[in-house]
Amino acid sequence: MNTVQITEEKNTVTVDETTNTVTVTESNATVVTVSTEGPQGPVGTAINLDNAVDDSILYFHAASGTLKADDTTTKLKLVNGGNF
């Protein structure tokens, strides 16, 4: 529930919770927009690039639950004798 405290009786304050707007009317109308941060998305998988080298290929490392790119899996190692 939103609350608004009015300290001067000469002003008019209107709160619209549907559009998240607060309108303060004095001698001239003033519109104040109020917004709140929405819910965050799900947590993704961490990507570890600490040991990445040229032509590293990203792979999932189950023991750490992360995606990794390092010198153990590169394009050259897959092409020259890699396990398919």
VOGU-3710 file (C-alpha; in Angstrom, 3 decimals, decimal comma):
1> mntvqiteek> 0,000/0,000/0,000  1,317/3,434/-0,907  0,998/6,411/1,422  1,286/10,125/0,755  1,624/12,691/3,545  0,441/16,193/2,728  1,963/19,030/4,730  0,296/21,982/2,933  -3,465/22,065/2,539  -3,388/24,337/-0,521
11> ntvtvdettn> -1,997/21,571/-2,794  -3,846/18,629/-4,334  -2,068/15,281/-4,522  -3,478/12,426/-6,605  -1,941/8,933/-6,557  -2,725/6,489/-9,365  -1,370/3,051/-8,436  -2,325/1,599/-11,828  0,002/3,883/-13,781  2,436/4,547/-10,906
21> tvtvtesnat> 1,970/8,311/-11,140  1,659/10,986/-8,498  0,161/14,302/-9,575  0,789/17,353/-7,398  -1,377/20,337/-8,317  -0,293/23,786/-7,145  -0,778/26,938/-9,144  0,671/24,937/-12,074  0,130/21,199/-12,540  3,220/19,069/-11,881
31> vvtvstegpq> 3,435/15,358/-12,689  5,868/13,131/-10,828  6,415/9,604/-12,140  7,146/6,891/-9,594  8,643/3,600/-10,693  9,918/0,529/-8,908  12,354/-2,114/-10,063  10,619/-5,269/-11,218  11,524/-8,841/-10,382  14,859/-10,161/-11,588
41> gpvgtainld> 15,190/-13,015/-14,039  16,523/-16,439/-13,137  20,179/-16,873/-12,259  22,165/-18,041/-15,277  25,136/-20,383/-15,534  28,483/-18,822/-14,679  31,038/-18,549/-17,476  34,690/-19,021/-16,553  37,089/-17,418/-19,050  40,060/-17,184/-16,647
51> navddsilyf> 42,210/-19,649/-18,647  40,838/-18,950/-22,136  43,362/-18,963/-24,983  43,133/-18,220/-28,692  40,543/-20,546/-30,333  39,226/-21,911/-27,011  35,872/-23,667/-27,310  33,249/-23,147/-24,630  32,135/-26,343/-22,830  30,102/-27,249/-19,755
61> haasgtlkad> 32,140/-28,428/-16,750  29,721/-30,491/-14,610  31,921/-30,650/-11,487  31,921/-26,851/-11,124  28,542/-26,235/-12,787  30,065/-23,606/-15,075  30,759/-23,035/-18,720  34,505/-22,963/-19,324  36,882/-21,968/-22,089  40,506/-23,004/-21,596
71> dtttklklvn> 43,512/-24,554/-23,326  42,245/-28,150/-22,911  39,526/-27,729/-25,548  40,519/-25,689/-28,601  39,773/-25,881/-32,339  43,214/-27,343/-33,016  42,848/-30,104/-30,402  39,443/-31,102/-31,769  40,690/-31,211/-35,378  43,987/-32,995/-34,658
81> ggnf> 43,024/-36,223/-32,885  40,017/-35,036/-30,960  37,401/-37,496/-29,708  34,177/-37,260/-31,714
//
